[in-house]
Structure formats: C-alpha cells, structure tokens
C-alpha cells in the first residue's frame, strides 16, 4: 500500500485536500478530526465536513481516542 502526503499553502485546507485527491485519483481520503462542535464549528466550520461533502472519493474520518484520567 502506498501512502502519499502533500503540503499546500496556496489554498484553504478543504480545497487543497479535494484537489490533491482528484489529482492522485485517490482510492481513499483519510482525515483526522479533533471534534470541534457547537459555536466553534458554526463560526470556523469543519475541514472534515467540507471534504466529506465535496469529495467524490471514499472518505474516512477518524477521531483521536478520548483520554480518561
């Protein structure tokens, strides 16, 4: 399995991710999400949400494990 990474400072993150997925003809787009919710998500939006809604490629969003102290 090949994993490809790319850094873009030219575009907003969702657009850069979608463009790169199209360029690579990605089999799967995998994103990490920190789980912003409520007001924060309303104001700044969610990169993962925008990628999911805009992608024609299968997309998997993973969350980091919750820490229980």
Secondary structure, 3 states (H helix, E strand, C coil): CCCCCCCCCCCCHHHHHHHHHHHHCCCCEEEEECCCCHHHHHHHCCHHHHHHHHCCCCEEEEECCCCCC
